[in-house]
Amino acid sequence: MVRVEFLKPALPAEARQPCADPVNLPDRSLSAREVGTHWGRDRANLRICEQRRASAVNALEAAQ
């Protein structure tokens, strides 16, 4: 008798975390410093999110 069992790949816990929302901007003109700060924060959050996404893809591909 042959038994076929399908295994689900393990997803890294980091991949289940939602990506950060973009910074909420005030309803006024921003100084150059504020623009740089908010842009930098959004950019850092985007990099973190991409690392988590890549980790999930790698885990799924390794399981195949």
N, C-alpha and C positions, 0 to 999 in steps of 0.2 A: 504494500500500500504506500502510495506517495502522497505526502501532505505538502501543499503549497501554502506558504505563509508570506504575506506581503508586510514588509517592515516600513514604517513611516520614518523618514529621516528626522533627526533631531535638529530643531531650529535653535540657534543661539538665543538666549534670553534677551540679549541686546536688540535683536531684530524685531522683537515684539513691542518695543517702545515706540510710541508715535514720534514723528519728527516735530521739532519745535516750531511753533507758529512764528511768522515774521514779527519783528518788533512793532508794537503799536506806536504809530507816530502821532504827535500832538497836532491839533488843528491850528497850526501857526507856522510861520516861517522858521526854518531851523538854521542854526549857526553851522559853519563849516565843521566845527568840532563835533557837534551833535550828529551831523550827517556821517562823519567818519566813525563815530562810536557805534551808531546803529548799524551801519553797513558792516563794520567789523564783527559785531555780534551775530548778525544774520549769516555772514559768511562762515563763521566758526560753527554755528549750528548746522549749516548745510553740510560742512565737511564731516561732522559727527554723524549725521543722518546717513551720509553716503557710506561711511565705514560700517555702520550697522547693516545697511542694505547689502553691501558686498559680502559681509560675513554670512548673512542668510543664504545668499546665492552660492557661496563656496560650500556651505554645509550641505545644501541640497545636491549640488553637483558631486560632492564627495560620496554621498550615499547612493548614487546611481551606478 
